[in-house]
Amino acid sequence: MSNDRRNTISHSSTVNRVKNNRRIMKEKIDMLLQYVFIIATIVSTSCLIYVVMWLDALRKGWLV
């Protein structure tokens, strides 16, 4: 096999490895963002429920 052919194969496998690493990192970042959004949704929903309960208690006169 000639030197040029070996360099082409080596370069090609390196490019494929880099593309795979980028794809894997993108998938991990996407998964992390999904977890962050789920946690943010749970926190904001909990806060909204707490505010509604507080307003209900205020309306009933429990906080006066």
GUDREN-240973 format. One record per residue (C-alpha): residue in one letter; residue number from 1; x, y, z. Coordinates in nm, 3 decimals. Each point is the difference from the previous one (the first is absolute). Last residue first. Example, Ala and Ser with C-alpha at 12.3 -4.5 7.8 and 13.67 -1.06 7.14 Angstrom:
('S'; 2; (1.367; -0.106; 0.714));
('A'; 1; (-0.137; -0.344; 0.066));
END
This chain:
('V'; 64; (-5.429; 3.779; 5.930));
('L'; 63; (0.149; -0.309; -0.166));
('W'; 62; (-0.292; -0.239; 0.048));
('G'; 61; (-0.254; 0.247; -0.136));
('K'; 60; (-0.155; -0.228; -0.260));
('R'; 59; (0.127; 0.220; -0.282));
('L'; 58; (0.354; -0.002; 0.142));
('A'; 57; (-0.009; -0.379; 0.023));
('D'; 56; (-0.113; -0.017; -0.363));
('L'; 55; (0.275; 0.242; -0.102));
('W'; 54; (0.260; -0.216; 0.176));
('M'; 53; (-0.134; -0.316; -0.166));
('V'; 52; (0.017; 0.171; -0.341));
('V'; 51; (0.354; 0.121; 0.070));
('Y'; 50; (0.111; -0.349; 0.108));
('I'; 49; (-0.155; -0.160; -0.311));
('L'; 48; (0.182; 0.251; -0.222));
('C'; 47; (0.328; -0.067; 0.177));
('S'; 46; (-0.043; -0.375; -0.044));
('T'; 45; (-0.076; 0.046; -0.369));
('S'; 44; (0.312; 0.215; -0.042));
('V'; 43; (0.215; -0.261; 0.173));
('I'; 42; (-0.140; -0.293; -0.199));
('T'; 41; (0.040; 0.187; -0.329));
('A'; 40; (0.358; 0.098; 0.086));
('I'; 39; (0.080; -0.364; 0.082));
('I'; 38; (-0.142; -0.115; -0.335));
('F'; 37; (0.187; 0.276; -0.187));
('V'; 36; (0.329; -0.093; 0.167));
('Y'; 35; (-0.051; -0.368; -0.081));
('Q'; 34; (-0.073; 0.083; -0.365));
('L'; 33; (0.309; 0.221; -0.011));
('L'; 32; (0.216; -0.285; 0.130));
('M'; 31; (-0.140; -0.234; -0.264));
('D'; 30; (0.075; 0.249; -0.278));
('I'; 29; (0.352; 0.054; 0.137));
('K'; 28; (0.061; -0.375; 0.006));
('E'; 27; (-0.132; -0.042; -0.356));
('K'; 26; (0.219; 0.288; -0.121));
('M'; 25; (0.304; -0.154; 0.171));
('I'; 24; (-0.067; -0.334; -0.172));
('R'; 23; (-0.040; 0.166; -0.339));
('R'; 22; (0.319; 0.200; 0.049));
('N'; 21; (0.191; -0.313; 0.100));
('N'; 20; (-0.137; -0.188; -0.301));
('K'; 19; (0.103; 0.284; -0.234));
('V'; 18; (0.349; 0.006; 0.152));
('R'; 17; (0.034; -0.377; -0.042));
('N'; 16; (-0.118; 0.020; -0.361));
('V'; 15; (0.254; 0.275; -0.075));
('T'; 14; (0.276; -0.210; 0.158));
('S'; 13; (-0.106; -0.304; -0.202));
('S'; 12; (0.014; 0.204; -0.321));
('H'; 11; (0.338; 0.149; 0.083));
('S'; 10; (0.148; -0.345; 0.065));
('I'; 9; (-0.151; -0.139; -0.320));
('T'; 8; (0.128; 0.295; -0.202));
('N'; 7; (0.343; -0.022; 0.163));
('R'; 6; (0.021; -0.372; -0.079));
('R'; 5; (-0.098; 0.061; -0.365));
('D'; 4; (0.260; 0.275; -0.037));
('N'; 3; (0.270; -0.225; 0.147));
('S'; 2; (-0.068; -0.272; -0.251));
('M'; 1; (-0.139; -0.341; 0.088));
END
